Amino acid sequence: MLATRLAGTVATSREKSLRRHRLFAARDPRVLLGIEPVHDRTPAELLRLVAEACGVAPEPDRVSGPEMIDPDRTIEVLDAFADRLRAAAAARAPVLVGTGHPHGLLEFYACLTAALSAAGCTVLTPAQGRSMDITTRFGLRTHQLSYWRGVALVRETGARVPGGERGVHTHSPLPVRVALAAAAEAGTPLPRLVIGDHGWVCGAGQLGIEAIGPADADDPAPFVGQAEGRVSVVVPLDDSARSESYRPLTRYVLNRACLSQ
């Protein structure tokens, strides 16, 4: 983890983290990721909460440089993450897996879906091909919900984006809401566990479905959701690394969950 900077000194900047804390305190929907906080928190209180969860420096006067994620905390929470996977597999629970970080985390999630499916879990794929309008930094754009090896992602409709065939980056909780609504409308099982990041984990948790996934130090929403009891497990790590950087974590999680194939 230290060599690939998933933990330890990560690529996330302190400036970006503090800016996100200010936006979250103002309840900016771009950083809430689908969480509706029960309590108002100041940026300093959010920093302390994230510091406790991640190990970043809690001092508000540290305003620049890279963030530091405590690798011991990452390992500790990875164990809890794996325990939830093992429990879902033992119960053969229906699961929904989705990502707003398809360029880095897609293969990580695909390995989890394959292992859970092999263990007897139903990997749900509701609303395949469904269109939705998502607010981006370029304005409102139409996206389409798609699945790759059982992992949900969104693609921008009618756009030629480099790497866009594997989906686009999004913080929006709308995809998980659309997927869950489609499952309910069709009368198919709802997931007992949602695995994902950004709006997938926060949006599902806000709706009362158990949700687990990774989060970076600059995204306070999942950690607030965890502190308020709506997100079950949040693994602190850099969520924007190269895909191959997550392979050792994948092996570790599957071994710990007794899901190695």
TALINMO-V548455 format. One record per pair of residues at least 12 apart in sequence whose C-alpha atoms are under 8 Angstrom apart, sorted by sequence separation. I is the first residue (numbers start at 1). J is the second residue. If there is no record, write none. Layout:
[[I:J] [I:J]]
This chain:
[[56:68] [97:109] [131:143] [132:144] [143:155] [144:156] [155:167] [156:168] [201:213] [222:234] [47:60] [55:68] [56:69] [131:144] [132:145] [143:156] [144:157] [154:167] [155:168] [55:69] [56:70] [130:144] [131:145] [142:156] [143:157] [153:167] [154:168] [25:40] [54:69] [55:70] [129:144] [130:145] [141:156] [142:157] [153:168] [194:209] [196:211] [197:212] [25:41] [44:60] [54:70] [97:113] [129:145] [130:146] [141:157] [193:209] [194:210] [195:211] [196:212] [197:213] [25:42] [128:145] [129:146] [192:209] [193:210] [194:211] [195:212] [196:213] [197:214] [198:215] [25:43] [55:73] [127:145] [128:146] [191:209] [192:210] [193:211] [194:212] [195:213] [196:214] [197:215] [24:43] [54:73] [128:147] [193:212] [202:221] [206:225] [211:230] [212:231] [215:234] [217:236] [22:42] [53:73] [54:74] [202:222] [205:225] [210:230] [211:231] [212:232] [213:233] [214:234] [215:235] [216:236] [217:237] [22:43] [25:46] [154:175] [201:222] [210:231] [211:232] [212:233] [213:234] [214:235] [215:236] [216:237] [217:238] [21:43] [125:147] [153:175] [208:230] [210:232] [211:233] [212:234] [213:235] [214:236] [215:237] [216:238] [176:199] [202:225] [214:237] [215:238] [216:239] [175:199] [176:200] [198:222] [206:230] [215:239] [18:43] [21:46] [125:150] [173:198] [174:199] [175:200] [205:230] [206:231] [214:239] [21:47] [95:121] [97:123] [124:150] [125:151] [172:198] [173:199] [177:203] [205:231] [89:116] [92:119] [94:121] [95:122] [96:123] [97:124] [123:150] [125:152] [171:198] [172:199] [173:200] [176:203] [177:204] [205:232] [92:120] [93:121] [94:122] [95:123] [96:124] [170:198] [171:199] [172:200] [176:204] [202:230] [18:47] [90:119] [92:121] [93:122] [94:123] [95:124] [96:125] [170:199] [173:202] [174:203] [202:231] [89:119] [91:121] [92:122] [94:124] [145:175] [173:203] [201:231] [85:116] [89:120] [89:121] [88:121] [136:170] [114:149] [113:149] [114:150] [113:150] [110:148] [113:151] [134:172] [110:149] [110:150] [134:174] [110:151] [109:151] [132:174] [132:175] [18:63] [106:151] [14:62] [15:63] [14:63] [15:64] [14:64] [15:65] [13:64] [14:65] [102:153] [127:178] [13:65] [14:66] [99:151] [127:179] [13:66] [14:67] [97:150] [98:151] [99:152] [100:153] [126:179] [12:66] [13:67] [97:151] [98:152] [99:153] [100:154] [125:179] [126:180] [11:66] [12:67] [96:151] [97:152] [98:153] [127:182] [10:66] [11:67] [126:182] [127:183] [9:66] [10:67] [126:183] [9:67] [10:68] [9:68] [10:69] [8:68] [9:69] [103:163] [7:68] [8:69] [7:69] [8:70] [7:70] [8:71] [103:166] [7:71] [102:166] [103:167] [102:167] [103:168] [102:168] [103:169] [7:74] [101:168] [102:169] [124:191] [100:168] [101:169] [2:71] [100:169] [101:170] [1:71] [100:170] [100:171] [100:172] [98:176] [109:196] [94:189] [96:191] [94:190] [95:191] [98:194] [100:196] [101:197] [94:191] [95:192] [96:193] [97:194] [98:195] [99:196] [100:197] [93:191] [94:192] [95:193] [96:194] [97:195] [98:196] [99:197] [100:198] [93:192] [94:193] [95:194] [96:195] [97:196] [98:197] [99:198] [100:199] [93:193] [95:195] [100:200] [99:200] [98:200] [88:193] [81:212] [81:213] [105:239] [104:239] [105:240] [108:243] [104:240] [107:243] [104:241] [106:243] [33:171] [34:172] [101:239] [104:242] [105:243] [108:246] [112:250] [33:172] [34:173] [101:240] [103:242] [104:243] [108:247] [111:250] [115:254] [31:171] [33:173] [103:243] [104:244] [119:259] [30:171] [105:246] [30:172] [108:250] [112:254] [116:259] [115:259] [115:260] [115:261] [69:217] [67:217] [81:233] [80:233] [81:234] [81:235] [77:233] [77:234] [78:235] [77:235] [77:236] [56:217] [74:235] [74:236] [54:217] [73:236] [74:237] [33:198] [34:199] [33:199] [35:202] [50:217] [69:236] [34:202] [35:203] [69:237] [33:202] [34:203] [33:203] [35:205] [36:206] [50:220] [53:223] [35:206] [82:253] [86:257] [34:206] [81:253] [82:254] [85:257] [86:258] [50:223] [83:256] [86:259] [46:220] [49:223] [79:253] [82:256] [83:257] [49:224] [78:253] [82:257] [79:256] [46:224] [54:236] [53:236] [35:221] [35:222] [37:224] [31:219] [33:221] [37:225] [31:220] [32:221] [31:221] [35:225] [38:228] [37:228] [24:220] [21:218] [24:221] [20:218] [21:219] [20:219] [21:220] [17:217] [18:218] [20:220] [17:218] [16:218] [17:219] [12:216] [14:218] [12:217] [13:218] [12:218] [12:238] [11:238] [10:238] [7:236] [7:237] [6:237] [7:238] [6:238] [5:238] [6:239] [6:241] [5:241] [4:241] [6:245] [4:245] [1:245]]
